[in-house]
Amino acid sequence: MEIFTVFNVVRVFVVAAISFVVAMLLTFPWYRILLKYFAPGKEIARPDKPVFTALHKKKEGTPVMGGFVIWLTVAILALVFWFLANTVDGFWSKMNFLSRGQTLLPLGYLVLAGLVGMTDDILGIFKRKGFSISRRLILYFLVAAIGAWWFYFKLDWDFITIPFLGDWVVSWWYIPIFIFVTVATAFSANETDGLDGLSGGVFMTAFAAFGAIAFVQGRMDLAVFIAAILGALIAFLWFNIYPAKFFMGDTGVMALGFVLGAIAMLTNTVLLLPIICIIMVLESLSVIVQLTSKKLRGKKIFHSTPIHHHFEALGWPETQITMRFWIISAIGALLGLVVFLVDSKIPPLWHLFK
């Protein structure tokens, strides 16, 4: 057992390291492609958000779609290791992390949602207008519905776990719950992507927490898959921290947001998702509260939303906001991990309510 555990730890870190190197190597040519073929890049001017426009005007023209490198790296590693495992065998069979029950859907989500997000980014660059909110919601719903169908009909999942209480069978309600969770996570991730390095750091802490959860559950292929994402994310952050060379764009945010929601469902820790992704929750809540206040009271509560722009308007330096949000995100991830570990050591408490 100890040898098995040590090997899997090594496997996780080796794949993360390989992913980092591959992503770094892919980033240089991709950055040149962005500059040459996808100029003028990010459009900052937003008539509906004068505070945001004033604060970020200097970032006009920064390339988007940097997140493409993240999911491309993970997809390449998954396919290469799978191919080697099925042709060379031996050592490479132990490096393969592509499996039907653990990583096939998350990988599919990563690529599918990434392509949809890339389409939105390209429309935003060349037509200066991406998908409308209603069209984006429809696309998010369709992508989420694919995952819900896979989980319910192919993997026979029909229950969720309530911490300290145990499993709760929800039958066909699992489908709308899955759709809501993944769509909400993707939208919240989108709201978080607004400052240099912010979404990348928040994603890192969240994926690290779920990677630890997957490892403890014995879902080693999933843990390695998450390690590949983390390695690519670190490489992305190398170029995305202030001042950013490029932005993640919808091609990265949408892909990672959907995968994060799917992993929460796959590890049956969906009720820990709001804790682990506390920053994403706060970002979305700030937007909801602001819109509700403007509609009902005709007044704004925040200078600008999502809430990181409010702190910018108060005079906080961008790097200070990012670092403090990273800290809060790390605390939330650790707290969620602690709840998971404690819950896994005690028997269900359903009998107390009988």
Secondary structure, DSSP 8 states (H G I E B T S, - for coil): -HHHHHHHHHHHHHHHHHHHHHHHHHHHHHHHHHHHHSTT------TT-HHHHHHHGGGTT----TTHHHHHHHHHHHHHHHHHHHHT-THHHHH----TTTTHHHHHHHHHHHHHHHHHHHHHHHSS----HHHHHHHHHHHHHHHHHIIIIIS---EEEETTTEEEE-GGGHHHHHHHHHHHHHHHHHHHTTSTTHHHHHHHHHHHHHHHHHHHTT-HHHHHHHHHHHHHHHHHHHHHSSS-SS--HHHHHHHHHHHHHHHHHHTT-GGGHHHHTHHHHHHHHHHHHHHHHHHHTS--SSSSSSHHHHHHHTT--HHHHHHHHHHHHHHHHHHHHHHHHHHTTS---GGGG-
